């Protein structure tokens, strides 16, 4: 990443953190609810989302859920517990191994399908707890993941409110450091922890630093591919990132509805987002 784009992606935590706290208070409060539920994996994204939620609603109004599987890394659970302790929240532990065992042939599935099932089972747990406790599910997907489609639809990408969706991965790390999260969480290699040795960047085929720099230029500055390549990025990397964004567009919207009537949900009939005011 060039120094210019490293600086462009630098945040002012003192400005951003209060904005995100207020976002959570207002958007959850619109529904008449005052409680939040989120999955805590021990990674930087869920840890930052948890810290922001606790600051916004208080520890007593935040349910943090650890949902390990028998293939999960013990280090991830240890990191998640360390974050929960730092935030002053006693986490709820739900082992999803028995849930996957109930799905015929789960152990014969490839890593991608198995990982998707685990992600969706975890969301079943979170949404059930949100109903039990009268709260909303807080999302943990960052802007990089959303743009690249690096997530499971109706799994880790699901939520009612998402404080991280307009923050690139490298920016989430900056907030993690500013929020005082454990250093081992802030600096750890990103991983969905779906199998031993799995890392996000190995699966993506590029580092988050490179992905963020390219995405910033493609999305935020709307630069054409040729211009980005001329500034020093490899063409195959830029084109691959652009194609990942294009092919995953369906993940960023509700299902497409075939229009038949005069007023179609999501097309002509759009309820204002500030309906609660």
N, C-alpha and C positions, 0 to 999 in steps of 0.2 A: 504494500500500500504506500502511495506517495505521501510525503509529509502534508501536502495540501489536503488530501482526503482524510488523513488521520485527524487533522484539526477540524475538518468539517463535521466529523462524526463525534467530536468531543462535546460532552454535555456539561451543563452547569447544574450539578446535583441540587444545589440550594434553591434553584428555580424549579426544576423538574419534579422533585420529590413532593413538595406541597401540592402541585397540580394533580399528580396521580392520586394522592391521598383524598383530595377533594372530589376527584372523579369517582372514586369508589364510594365515598359517603353519599354523594348525590345520586348516582345511578342505582345503587342498592336501595337507598331511601325512597326513591320514586315508587317502588313497588310496595312500600309499607313495611318492608322487612329491614332488619338491622343485624343480620347474622350472615357470615360467609363460610363456605366450605371449599377447601382446595387440597389437591393431592401434593404431598411433599416428597420429592424423589431424592433429595440431596444434591441436585444440580443447581446451577446458578439461577435459572429462570424461575423455578418454583420457589426457590429461597427468597428471591427478590420480591416475587408476587406475595409471598407470605408476610415478609417484613412490611410491605406497603399496606397490606390488609390489616395487620395488627395495629399499625400506626393510625390507620383510618377509623377502625371500628373498636379496637381494644382487644386484648387477649381473650377476654371472656366471651366475646362475640365472634371468635374465629375458631373454626374446627380444622385442624391440620391432620391429614390422614396419610399414614405410611401404608403402602399396599405392595409388599414384597411378594415375589414368587420364588419358588425353590431354586430357580436359575439366577436370581438377582444377586448382585455383589454385596457381601456383608459390609463393605466399605461405604456403599451408597446409603445403606440404612443407618450406619454410624454417622455419616455426614448429615442426614436428615434429622436424626435425633439431636445432633449438636446445634443445628439451626433452631429447632423447636425449643430447646433449652435456652438458647440465647434470647429468643423472643418471649420466653415466659409462658409457653403453651405446652400442656401435657398432650402429646400426640395420641391419636387413635390408631391402633395397628390392626389391619385387616389383611390376612394372608390370602391371596387370590389363587393359590395352588389348587385347593379343592374345587374352585370354580372351573378352572381349565380342565381338571380331571373329568369333569362332567360332560365335556364336549368330545364326542367319539373321534378317535384318531388324532387327538391334539398332538401327541408326541411324534406323529409321523408328518406333521405339517412342516413346510419350509420356514425359514426364519422370518420372512416377511409376513406370511399369513399368521404364524404364531404370535408375532409381535403385535399385529393388528388386533388379534383376539384379546390379548392381554390389555392393550390400551382401551379397548371398548368395555371390557369387564371392569376395569378401574373406574370408568366413567359411570357405569351402572351403580357402583358403590357410592360415588360422590353425589350423584343425583338423588339416590335414595336417602342418604344422610341429609341432604339439603331439604328434602321433604319432611323428614323426621324432626329436624331442628329449626325449621322455618327460616331458611336462608337461601342464598343464591350461590351457585358454583362460580368461583373466580378462575379465569383462564390463565394459562402460563405460556402460551405460544408467543414467541417474539416475531418481529417484522421479517427477519431473515427466513425463519421457518415458514411463515405464512406465504411469503412471495415465492419461495422455492417449492412449496407443497410438501415440505419435509415434516409430515405429521399424519396422523390417522384421522380420517373423516369420521365424526361421531365418536372419536376416541379422545386423544390428548388435545385435539383442536376444538373440542366442544366446550362451551361455557356460556354463562349468562352475561358476564362482563369480563373484559380483558384489559388490564392496565398496561400490558407489555406490547400490545399489537402494533404500536407505532415506534418501537425501539428496536434497532438492529442489535444483533447478538453482542457485538463489541460495546455497545452502549449499555446493555443490561449489566455487563461486567463492571462498567464504571459505577453504576448505581449500587451494585453489590458491595463494592469497596467503600463507597460513601456511606452506606447504611451500616457499616461495621460488621458485616457478616464474616464468619470464620474464613481465614485466608485460604485454607485448603479447599473450600467450596468455591471461592472466587477464582482461583487459579487452576482448578482441576480440568482435565481434558473432558470436553463435552461428550456425554454418552447417554443413550436412551436406556442402557442397561438391559437390553433384551436378550443378550447372550454373552458368554465370557469373552472379554477382549473387544467387544463392540465399541466403536467410536463414531460419532456423527461425521467428523471430517473425512474419515476413511470411506464411509458410505457415500458421502457427497462427492468425493474426489477432489476437494479443494478445501482450503482453510476458511474459517469464518471471516478472518481478516480480509482475505481476497474477495470472498463472496459479498461482504458488506460494501467494500469499495466499488465493486462492479455494480451492485444493485443500487447503490446511492446515485451513481451516474446514470444508470438506465431509468430508474424510477423517479427519483427526486429532481434530478437535473435534466431529464429527458434527452440525454445525449444519444446520438446515433452510434451504432456499433463501430463504424469506421473511425469516428472521433475518439472513442474510448481506446481502440486498438492503437491509434496514433500516439496516445499519451503513455503507452508502455505496457498495456495488458495484452496477453496472448489471445489471438482471435478465437481459437477453439474454446478457450475458457469463457470469453464474453458471450459467444454464440450459444454455448451450452447453458449458461446461466439464463440467458434470454429465453431459450426453449423451455427450460424448467418452469419459468414464470408463466409462459404461454400455456403449457400443457396442464398446469395445475389450477387454472383459473376457476374451474368448477368447484374446487374445494373452498373457495372464498365467498360463495353465494349459497342461498337457499336453492333447492332444486328448481330447474327451469320448468315453468308451467306452460303448457300449450294454450294459447289464448283463443277462447271461443265466445266469451261474453263481452259486454261493453266495459265492465270494470273487473279486471283480473287481479287477484292477489299478487302483490309484488311488482305489478306493471302499471296499472292505472289507479288501483286502490292502495294508497300508501299512507299509513297512519303517521302523524308527526312524532319524531323521537321524543319530543318534550311534552308528551301527552299528560304527564303527571303534574305539570305546573299550572 
